[in-house]
Amino acid sequence: MSEPLPAVDPVIGGRDVPSRDRTVLTALDGSPLASAGLAPRLLAQAAFNRMRAADPAPAPVPELFAAAGELFATAELAGESPETYRRRVVLATGTPYGAVDRAVGNIRNSLGMIDRINRAELPAPFAVPGCRTVWVPRGALLAAVVPNNHPEPNVTWVRALAMGARVLVRPGSKDPFTPRRLVAALLAAGLDPDTVAFLPCDHESGENLLARADLGLVYGGPAAAARFGRRNDVLVRGPGRSKVLLGPGDQKDEELLDDLADWISDDGGVRCNNISLVLTGGSVHDLAEALAERLAALPVRPVTDERAALPALGPEHGKALADHAVGLAAADGARDHSSHRYGGSLLADPGDGTVVLRPLVISVGRADAPPAGTELGFPFVVVAPWRPADGVAPLRESLVVGLPGEHAELAGAVLREPSVRKVVTGRVRPWSGAPETPHDGSLAQFLLEPKGLITAETEPGPEPAYGTGPATGAGATTGTGPAA
């Protein structure tokens, strides 16, 4: 008799709520990983009502999140060891083991300094005798729809908890393991059980959560960005479309080209800030060939290997994605610089029942050619021409723009472009920065708003603790920062 599959069920009020509506979560090779209970609409509504009716409470203290980060990284939680968690995420999503392992460390570090990260996104507190500007939540309930491609975006909804929000988490269909483990760690560290709910559910129920909550957080692709991008009550973290601009002399720098290949392929190319478009004032063909040669050297290994450099897919999905990528390379005016290096096929067999896609470099004759702006879940990059007369226009709609060499003087102009979220100059990885540096705008200024507090005090006095409870002597929600 086979062992029962481990269960991943909704969590409401700090307790697992087994659901009759179940699905089997499988690894990429088709083997079963877990049995997931889906929250039907009525159960999700019950969680919503319970959290809406909960008594107001201050935001949790930073020490709680630091403790939760340690538990997440090191403890057995809900019967799951840290190593079992890592393997489940790797096998379910195809994200290389090393990327998941690094993400665990980064999540622990972020939770350990969550107050610093949140406060850095707000202006310095203002206070004179009798008058304060305080930051309070725009809404009590946040619905968070989280992704599958990488564990680290889950830090965002945990940061919302630290700013006093109550959060309904709708996990991705492939990786419910990361948010479920974070919920378990937070509860074990002492989080109020009515502060967070974990609700695996279908898309329709997820849409209902977004419709009923005060605020929403959505990770998704172009369709999600188009659907929710104009709503001021939903924060969309959509496609990265991260770019690098090189000058003619830059592409003669062999070490810089090595770095650029790393920026394209790090963590298997699954990050939103992996580079997917390189613009150059030099030879497009020569640069594409140089990058294709470097990326072709990435080894094919099983995704559970700590040295794995490429993400894995199920055979059927892998073939479909490879066909799509090759179709992009066949667009009018495009050229494939990679497939011939692999005998004509991007697909490779690591010997574990999955497939991996080898890196693909495409060159085009214009920065606005159809393949430009496309990002795929493996090392994929388009190389296109740029002229000084083009200015910043080809760099728009970017999570990150890298200016590693000759065009660093454009940093100010690119930062002023509203559709660019971050700029890096010099030999700096696109995801580099202090933890307090905004990754994609300000979460704090989306969740919070400033209000005035006027009292009869003759001195400013101590800062009131951030939270959803009444301020001392004011009878209203107040706070000078994201956490106590």
FINUNU-375686 format. One record per residue (C-alpha): x, y, z. Coordinates in steps of 0.05 Angstrom, whole numbers, padded with zeros to 5 digits, always signed. Layout:
REM residues N
XYZ...
This chain:
REM residues 484
+00000+00000+00000+00029+00067-00021+00041+00122+00031-00012+00178+00031+00011+00242-00002+00027+00300+00044-00031+00349+00046-00028+00423+00030-00094+00452+00055-00123+00521+00066-00104+00555+00131-00157+00597+00165-00153+00623+00236-00085+00591+00244-00111+00520+00229-00111+00474+00170-00180+00468+00140-00183+00403+00099-00222+00411+00035-00260+00358-00004-00242+00393-00069-00172+00366-00080-00120+00362-00134-00054+00324-00138+00008+00368-00146+00058+00334-00190+00131+00340-00205+00153+00357-00275+00164+00284-00291+00091+00269-00271+00105+00237-00204+00059+00260-00146+00086+00309-00095+00027+00329-00052-00049+00331-00046-00074+00402-00048-00141+00422-00018-00173+00479-00057-00214+00531-00021-00283+00534-00053-00315+00602-00058-00356+00594+00006-00294+00575+00046-00255+00633+00018-00314+00678+00036-00313+00650+00107-00240+00668+00114-00253+00737+00087-00311+00748+00136-00270+00723+00195-00212+00768+00181-00257+00828+00167-00291+00818+00235-00227+00808+00275-00211+00859+00329-00162+00913+00309-00091+00900+00332-00023+00933+00326+00024+00910+00272+00069+00853+00295+00137+00872+00323+00198+00864+00278+00226+00810+00323+00168+00764+00304+00187+00768+00230+00260+00756+00245+00241+00693+00285+00195+00671+00228+00252+00679+00178+00296+00633+00219+00241+00582+00226+00226+00585+00151+00299+00570+00134+00316+00519+00188+00257+00487+00223+00210+00429+00210+00143+00462+00197+00076+00426+00187+00115+00361+00182+00161+00388+00128+00237+00393+00135+00275+00450+00102+00307+00402+00053+00240+00370+00035+00212+00440+00022+00270+00457-00024+00263+00393-00064+00188+00401-00072+00195+00471-00100+00250+00449-00148+00212+00388-00172+00146+00426-00179+00171+00489-00213+00235+00468-00248+00273+00526-00217+00345+00503-00206+00362+00478-00137+00415+00530-00126+00366+00586-00141+00316+00559-00091+00370+00549-00038+00394+00621-00047+00322+00646-00044+00312+00612+00024+00372+00651+00051+00348+00716+00020+00278+00707+00049+00308+00695+00118+00351+00758+00112+00294+00801+00087+00248+00780+00144+00305+00795+00193+00307+00868+00171+00235+00877+00149+00225+00941+00190+00286+00973+00157+00262+00954+00088+00192+00982+00099+00214+01046+00133+00263+01061+00077+00205+01069+00028+00172+01125+00069+00193+01197+00082+00227+01212+00147+00175+01221+00203+00152+01293+00213+00135+01317+00282+00132+01384+00318+00100+01396+00386+00027+01377+00379+00030+01358+00306+00051+01294+00271+00046+01265+00201+00032+01191+00209+00025+01134+00159-00036+01089+00164-00064+01032+00121-00106+01050+00061-00146+00987+00074-00149+00931+00125-00149+00871+00078-00099+00855+00023-00110+00798-00027-00043+00773-00053-00038+00730-00116+00033+00703-00116+00075+00671-00171+00109+00604-00184+00174+00624-00218+00215+00642-00156+00203+00639-00080+00228+00709-00064+00167+00750-00086+00130+00720-00026+00169+00770+00017+00123+00824-00010+00059+00799+00024+00098+00786+00089+00121+00859+00086+00047+00879+00082+00034+00841+00147+00091+00881+00179+00055+00945+00158-00009+00926+00193-00049+00894+00136-00086+00829+00141-00069+00785+00081-00107+00732+00042-00055+00693+00003-00074+00658-00061-00013+00616-00080+00010+00596-00149-00014+00529-00174+00057+00500-00179+00087+00529-00115+00038+00531-00058+00096+00504-00015+00132+00571-00005+00072+00613+00020+00046+00554+00061+00114+00546+00095+00118+00621+00108+00048+00620+00139+00070+00562+00184+00133+00599+00204+00096+00664+00220+00044+00628+00262+00098+00589+00299+00133+00656+00314+00069+00683+00346+00030+00718+00290-00043+00731+00306-00080+00674+00270-00132+00721+00243-00079+00763+00208-00065+00716+00150-00103+00663+00110-00074+00615+00060-00125+00600+00005-00106+00555-00053-00162+00565-00102-00180+00569-00176-00175+00633-00217-00248+00651-00208-00243+00649-00132-00178+00687-00135-00212+00742-00176-00267+00744-00124-00216+00756-00069-00187+00814-00108-00256+00842-00119-00275+00840-00045-00210+00859-00011-00192+00931+00002-00127+00925-00037-00095+00874-00083-00026+00850-00101-00020+00811-00166+00041+00778-00197+00030+00759-00269+00048+00766-00342+00025+00816-00396-00048+00795-00389-00049+00810-00315-00014+00876-00325-00064+00896-00379-00123+00876-00336-00104+00907-00269-00052+00959-00288-00100+01018-00287-00132+01002-00220-00106+01044-00162-00128+00990-00112-00085+00935-00144-00009+00935-00145+00014+00895-00206+00082+00863-00209+00083+00843-00282+00135+00826-00335+00206+00849-00321+00230+00862-00392+00297+00882-00363+00348+00913-00411+00421+00931-00419+00450+00986-00464+00521+00978-00490+00566+01024-00529+00611+01000-00587+00671+00997-00540+00634+00960-00485+00624+00898-00528+00699+00892-00537+00706+00882-00462+00709+00806-00454+00698+00809-00379+00636+00852-00388+00609+00802-00438+00620+00747-00387+00581+00788-00336+00525+00801-00386+00518+00726-00400+00511+00717-00324+00458+00771-00320+00418+00736-00374+00424+00666-00344+00431+00671-00269+00380+00628-00230+00364+00594-00296+00337+00658-00328+00272+00654-00288+00279+00720-00251+00240+00782-00273+00306+00821-00271+00345+00774-00316+00365+00813-00379+00320+00796-00439+00339+00853-00486+00409+00880-00501+00414+00944-00542+00481+00963-00573+00512+01018-00613+00562+00968-00641+00555+00906-00684+00490+00870-00667+00514+00806-00702+00581+00804-00666+00550+00816-00598+00496+00763-00609+00549+00712-00629+00592+00728-00569+00533+00719-00521+00509+00656-00556+00578+00625-00550+00582+00639-00475+00511+00617-00460+00519+00553-00499+00571+00531-00449+00520+00526-00393+00516+00452-00372+00455+00407-00377+00444+00376-00308+00383+00350-00270+00348+00408-00237+00359+00378-00168+00434+00382-00178+00463+00439-00137+00504+00458-00199+00443+00460-00246+00444+00523-00288+00381+00514-00331+00308+00507-00309+00270+00443-00323+00202+00431-00354+00157+00372-00367+00169+00342-00436+00103+00367-00466+00110+00437-00438+00183+00439-00457+00168+00422-00530+00114+00475-00534+00159+00529-00505+00216+00509-00551+00171+00512-00611+00147+00581-00589+00218+00606-00579+00241+00580-00647+00180+00613-00678+00203+00680-00649+00271+00669-00680+00238+00657-00747+00204+00725-00748+00218+00770-00806+00286+00802-00797+00306+00759-00737+00365+00712-00733+00376+00652-00688+00448+00650-00662+00441+00590-00616+00403+00530-00643+00457+00507-00691+00504+00501-00632+00459+00446-00603+00447+00407-00667+00385+00446-00685+00342+00434-00623+00338+00475-00559+00313+00416-00519+00362+00374-00478+00351+00312-00435+00383+00315-00366+00364+00242-00354+00312+00251-00299+00247+00250-00339+00246+00325-00352+00274+00369-00407+00313+00433-00405+00315+00489-00456+00385+00510-00477+00396+00586-00480+00371+00623-00542+00401+00688-00570+00363+00724-00625+00386+00786-00663+00339+00835-00697+00347+00896-00741+00304+00944-00700+00294+00955-00626+00218+00950-00636+00220+00886-00676+00169+00834-00652+00215+00789-00611+00242+00849-00572+00205+00857-00506+00192+00782-00500+00216+00746-00438+00213+00671-00428+00226+00625-00369+00297+00605-00389+00359+00643-00413+00330+00680-00473+00355+00747-00499+00344+00791-00560+00401+00836-00586+00380+00899-00623+00412+00962-00650+00411+01030-00614+00432+01098-00638+00442+01162-00596+00383+01193-00632+00338+01137-00604+00349+01164-00533+00313+01128-00477+00252+01107-00518+00277+01035-00531+00290+01027-00456+00219+01040-00434+00175+00988-00399+00233+00959-00359+00238+00933-00288+00314+00945-00293+00357+00982-00343+00432+00968-00340+00482+01020-00364+00547+00984-00350+00595+01025-00392+00595+01081-00443+00524+01105-00432+00523+01112-00357+00510+01187-00366+00439+01169-00388+00422+01144-00318+00386+01208-00297+00344+01210-00361+00326+01136-00355+00306+01144-00281+00259+01200-00301+00224+01153-00350+00160+01132-00313+00159+01062-00342+00229+01045-00316+00232+01021-00244+00307+01017-00230+00373+01035-00262+00442+01004-00249+00507+01030-00276+00576+00999-00280+00592+00925-00273+00532+00913-00227+00483+00856-00229+00413+00880-00246+00385+00855-00180+00440+00887-00138+00425+00938-00084+00416+00947-00010+00353+00912+00017+00323+00981+00028+00330+00999-00046+00262+00996-00080+00256+00935-00126+00193+00957-00163+00167+01022-00136+00144+01030-00064+00101+00977-00032+00095+01021+00030+00067+01080-00007+00016+01034-00041-00008+01004+00025-00003+01066+00068-00026+01138+00066-00006+01199+00107-00053+01232+00157-00045+01288+00207-00049+01278+00282-00059+01341+00323-00056+01337+00399-00051+01382+00459+00020+01359+00472+00074+01410+00482+00128+01361+00461+00127+01311+00403+00133+01252+00452+00148+01181+00430+00128+01156+00362+00061+01120+00365+00067+01047+00344+00044+01031+00274-00017+00987+00271-00092+00983+00263-00111+00998+00336-00130+01066+00364-00075+01116+00376-00064+01140+00447-00113+01196+00462-00135+01202+00390-00185+01147+00378-00159+01135+00308-00109+01092+00271-00040+01122+00271+00033+01106+00260+00098+01137+00241+00127+01078+00204+00113+01010+00177+00124+00973+00243+00131+00983+00317
